[in-house]
Amino acid sequence: MPDPFSADRWAIQDLKHRYVRSVDLRDWEALAATLAPEMAAQYRPDLVTEGADALVAELRGRLTEHRITIHQLAHPSIEIDGHRATGTWTMTDRTICTDIGVVVEGMSVSHDRYRRDPERGWLITSIGYQRAYEATMALTDVPSFVVRATPYDLVAPA
């Protein structure tokens, strides 16, 4: 039996992938385009951000040229109810902190909510993470480790 929400599921998957790609590439305008103005994010129990503008500003401030990130998503489970949806994702991430010489990596389960905007399409209204594991490593433990490029080295496509 065909899935009547197939196009919506693909649109939400694309939305979430644009969100993480925008964070990793520091494309703040593209990131803002994925967020509903009223959205809320809770990355840790003690770190809650209300509002799309506040989240973009917070990430922009935290993810400086000394923080290189990569996020990878897998196993989406998306439930759609009219113009609202929820999504659960497995996410692995790594942050290289060149200023303090540490790599942080981990795995989380992301619990998101979305709404369909008549003009902008699907938008993220809520992001929450449940950390399954987190590990750190000192860059001094890997003497051959060299950062050769960062998102700040990228040239925007023409």
C-alpha positions in Angstrom: 0.0 0.0 0.0 1.5 3.4 -1.0 2.4 5.8 1.8 0.2 8.9 1.5 2.8 10.9 3.4 5.8 9.9 1.3 6.5 13.4 -0.1 6.2 14.9 3.4 8.6 12.3 4.8 11.2 13.1 2.2 10.7 16.9 2.7 11.2 16.5 6.5 14.3 14.3 5.9 15.7 17.0 3.6 14.9 19.7 6.2 16.8 17.9 8.9 19.8 17.2 6.6 19.8 20.9 5.6 19.8 21.8 9.3 22.9 19.7 10.2 24.7 20.6 7.0 24.1 24.3 7.7 25.5 23.9 11.2 28.6 22.1 10.0 29.2 24.5 7.2 28.4 27.6 9.3 25.8 28.7 6.8 23.7 30.7 9.2 21.2 32.0 6.7 20.5 28.4 5.5 20.2 27.3 9.1 17.6 30.0 9.9 15.6 28.9 6.9 15.1 25.5 8.5 13.7 26.9 11.7 10.2 28.1 12.8 10.5 31.5 14.6 9.0 30.0 17.8 11.2 27.0 17.8 13.0 25.7 20.9 16.2 23.6 21.2 17.4 21.6 24.1 20.9 20.2 23.4 21.5 19.3 27.1 19.3 19.4 30.1 20.9 22.7 31.1 21.0 24.3 27.6 17.6 25.4 26.4 17.3 28.0 23.7 13.9 29.7 22.8 13.5 31.2 19.3 15.1 30.7 15.9 17.1 34.0 16.0 18.4 33.1 19.5 19.5 29.6 18.4 21.3 30.9 15.3 23.0 33.6 17.4 24.0 31.1 20.1 25.4 28.6 17.6 27.2 31.3 15.7 28.8 32.4 19.0 29.8 28.9 20.1 30.9 27.4 16.7 33.9 29.7 16.1 36.9 28.9 13.8 38.2 26.8 16.7 35.3 24.4 16.6 35.0 22.0 13.7 31.8 19.9 13.7 30.3 17.0 11.8 26.9 15.5 12.3 25.6 12.4 10.7 22.0 11.3 10.7 20.5 7.8 10.3 17.4 5.8 11.0 14.6 8.4 10.8 11.2 7.6 12.2 8.8 10.3 11.1 5.1 10.5 12.1 2.9 13.0 10.3 -0.4 14.3 11.5 -1.8 16.9 9.1 0.4 20.0 9.2 2.4 18.7 12.2 5.0 16.0 12.5 7.5 14.4 14.8 10.8 12.8 14.0 13.3 10.6 15.8 16.8 10.2 14.5 20.0 8.5 15.4 22.8 11.1 15.2 26.5 10.7 15.6 28.7 13.8 16.0 32.2 14.9 16.4 33.6 18.3 17.5 37.2 19.1 17.1 38.2 21.9 19.5 41.5 23.2 18.1 41.9 25.9 20.8 41.9 23.5 23.7 43.2 20.4 21.9 40.2 18.1 22.4 38.0 16.0 20.2 34.5 15.3 21.5 32.4 12.6 19.8 29.2 10.9 20.6 25.9 9.5 19.7 22.4 10.9 20.4 18.8 10.2 19.7 17.2 13.4 18.4 13.6 14.0 19.0 12.2 16.8 16.8 8.8 18.4 16.1 7.9 20.1 12.8 5.1 22.2 11.3 4.2 22.9 7.8 4.2 26.6 6.9 2.1 27.5 3.9 4.9 29.6 2.4 8.1 28.0 3.7 7.2 24.4 3.8 8.2 22.1 6.7 10.1 23.9 9.6 11.7 22.7 12.8 9.7 23.7 15.9 11.6 21.7 18.5 14.9 19.9 18.8 15.9 17.7 21.7 18.7 15.3 22.2 19.1 12.3 24.4 22.8 11.5 24.6 23.6 7.8 24.4 27.4 8.2 24.8 30.0 10.9 24.7 33.8 10.5 24.7 36.7 12.8 24.5 40.3 12.5 23.3 43.2 14.9 23.7 44.7 15.9 20.4 48.1 15.5 22.0 47.3 11.7 22.2 47.4 11.7 18.4 50.6 13.6 17.4 50.0 13.1 13.7 46.6 14.7 13.9 46.5 17.9 11.7 43.5 20.0 10.7 43.9 20.9 7.1 40.7 22.7 6.4 37.7 24.2 8.3 34.3 25.5 7.3 35.8 29.0 7.4 38.2 27.9 4.6 35.3 27.1 2.2 34.5 29.3 -0.7 30.8 29.6 -1.5 29.7 27.9 -4.7 29.1 30.3 -7.6 
